[in-house]
Amino acid sequence: MTLALALEQLLNGLQLGVMLFLMAAGLTLIFGVMGLINLAHGSLYMVGAFACATVATWTGSFWIGLVASLICAAAAGAIVELVVIRRLYDSDHLDQVLATFALILIFSEGTRWLFGSFPLYLDIPPLLQGAVSLPGGAQYPLYRLAIIAAGAAVAFGLYMLISKTRLGMRIRAGESDREMIGALGVDIRTLYTVVFALGAALAGLAGAMVGALQSVQVGMGEPVLILAFVVIVIGGIGSIKGALLGALLVGVVDTMGRFLLPKLMALFVAPAQAGMIGAAAASMLIYVVMAIILAVKPRGLFPAAHA
């Protein structure tokens, strides 16, 4: 194993972590402020990817498609909150799970009806095509580095929004005591819609950016949603800082595990068996890490103050 290859896999892990952060940040905001378990969050990721691919095809511009993904995902999130989610705030979590699972089916079948069952493909914009030389001589795609940089910018923007703005103050207050800020005159229903739309926009952005690396297809959000839940459990429910560090941890552990474990197994068993055993062990690794962290810190690495 060369330094260049190890560095390439590390960057792949960071890129996966950034994508998971965009998913998990919205998910943890929604749960922290609204107390809602939203299984349909992965569907909003899919909406962003399809919106970006469709608009980019119509206009020939990836950047217009990226803006469209934010708008469409945020609009879809606001509509879902107004039409469905608003009726679930006083329900128990089982009702929320069943209702948002139904939304997964509605989004999936609706998307299949609109776009068909065949995947769409999104081209990397010309500005971000090409590769960058890594130490050791390997070439790393510029677009993946751009995703990492975009994730860092979004994380900084979220920090500024939550900690420095009036909306952020209301979001933090809503996490701590929803009844009190309602009594002080804050329109809690509008706040809920804004938070849900913001979380949806972050998921849509993740879907749009990843859509240029893989096919855009129905059901693409569900596997990512599972990892996003792992991230917020590790990081601490309701914590943006926890979502960021948890996402990077999951991304790097998952990627490096899939890279290193087959090589480690090859020291003890035949190469064919090593690949199979290593892949199986790698798929379980993040859940082992989650179990270890929860055994030490049951509320996650950085639990929100109200949790």
Summary of the structure (lengths in Angstrom):
residues: 307
radius of gyration: 19.9
end to end distance: 43.3
largest distance: 67.8
contacts: 1099
relative contact order: 0.19
helix: 76%
strand: 3%
